[in-house]
């Protein structure tokens, strides 16, 4: 069983019972992995991450452009391909192939039209699954159904790496693109099986979903006894098989805010259900927003966890069970954190017939543009868990390589525990960004290579210099309130005052850059689209610097260090403005001497493929080893520093983030 620490809370992750079908080392420690393959962990990561073992995570859109959907006609499902990039009005069904304890195994009532012919065959999908899906479609007037059992050809070789047959390659491509099916659908639906049978259960679930048990301070607002009964109902619902599968986890995750959960109920509750708008009006089903269910269930669990009275082992067990199944990340995680460690742990904890599919599922959920060739890695006998870690790092995830060594012994940690402990988790999103965790998801390095020295990447290194106390900036003089542009008048005035202040400090480059930015913004309209990611990011940072000036916070100027600068020396002219606001825990950290920045537009793909990529941006305060001419700078993580950077005309340089020292100790231990 995995134990994942999330702030003050603990989530217990049971190891998949399917893991025995293929060797799966998810519960092994890093020390075990080093011993099993007779190689240090770092050496294994470098070997796994070699270029020839990487695959660009490009989804072939042929399957999306000719998505095999079905149109119900009586008891027959007639095949009707659609272009799901344009036509999204279809139901994408999320269910389990194996029946729940609450479901009948009977099948064969429905006939399905075969691909490439008008002949029909009895469906292998359980009758109760299709009954519920078609009833929902009829009520919502949804014309088409997508269901993996019939929409993806299952008549292929048993192996997952066959290259001989076209149909085997097509199936693999279709499975890899399944996340897009749920993301594109206007109607993704998850079928839960545990029914609600009485009025009390219906009432308590309604109270949970409406947030009546928890107040605005996240404390219990109702009787503890009723809250415990409500918790028990949530626990019963989340014991369903649907919550235990890795593929349904992906389907729910990519379905996003459109995802609906259907819960069957006794026919006697129909009128009571209709009296509560939150449950919808689908006959014999409670129709619930997945996001609402996750959020309110999590809030109740955390409120009960914080309840000061002594809790019984049963209550503790049920709290952990519900959080494991339906924990809402934006409630559980601090706003400075990365979501990657908990996504990896959640996928690991769920059942998979083929454990190596875990790489693709995590890549889909985290939107990774690089994945690894699992067939090649399996053939080499590489570690699945270290392959997961290597994939995360190749896609730019940042390790805290300045992690205090005494805080953890890396050799005893499983890979998911190592990520939880050593993933950088002090991100600072601009105050204008409402979805902090979503912003953090894009904070990734670009052009990564794994080497024995550490994680190599490219970007710009800035040396921090003069500090500006913005409370000393003169507010006197002619008001600057140009109403034009994307920036608000008060933001433009703050940047104008900063520009005037910098003129007195002889910062000619920054003055010229700010003048150009303000002039360019004045020519734009508030609703104009940004021409590029760099233009949008500069606007975002301009609003952050303006907010810092308005709040009287300190700024720090930076000069770029670059081997491409004049005469190969460090360029001392200031070109960067960084905000030293004390946000969260990072405010207590020592101010760094350097900042590493990097930015990369996401790969957009083409009409034929989706590259599953994100825009990336890094603005990380770092310490730097002593400067040695001709050597790649070695950087150590400190704190996140947002700011405006003007590096046009100066190329990116190589840097390396050395491996965390604790990981290095695992290496030395295995060599001895």
LINTAZI-V285041 format. One record per helix or strand. SS is the DSSP state (2 for helix, 1 for strand). FROM is the first residue (numbers start at 1). TO is the last residue. Records with the same first field share a line. If there is no record, write none. Layout:
SS->FROM-TO  FROM-TO
//
This chain:
1->2-6  9-13  54-56  59-60  67-73  76-82  90-94  107-107  111-113  120-122  126-126  144-146  187-196  214-214  220-220  245-245  260-265  285-289  351-351  370-372  399-399  423-423  449-450  454-469  554-561  574-579  594-600  609-610  616-624  633-640  643-645  653-658
2->19-21  30-36  41-48  51-53  62-65  127-140  148-151  166-176  178-184  199-209  224-237  241-244  246-258  267-275  277-279  290-306  313-326  329-332  340-348  357-366  374-380  384-394  405-407  410-412  415-422  436-441  470-472  489-504  508-522  533-550  566-568  584-588  661-671
//
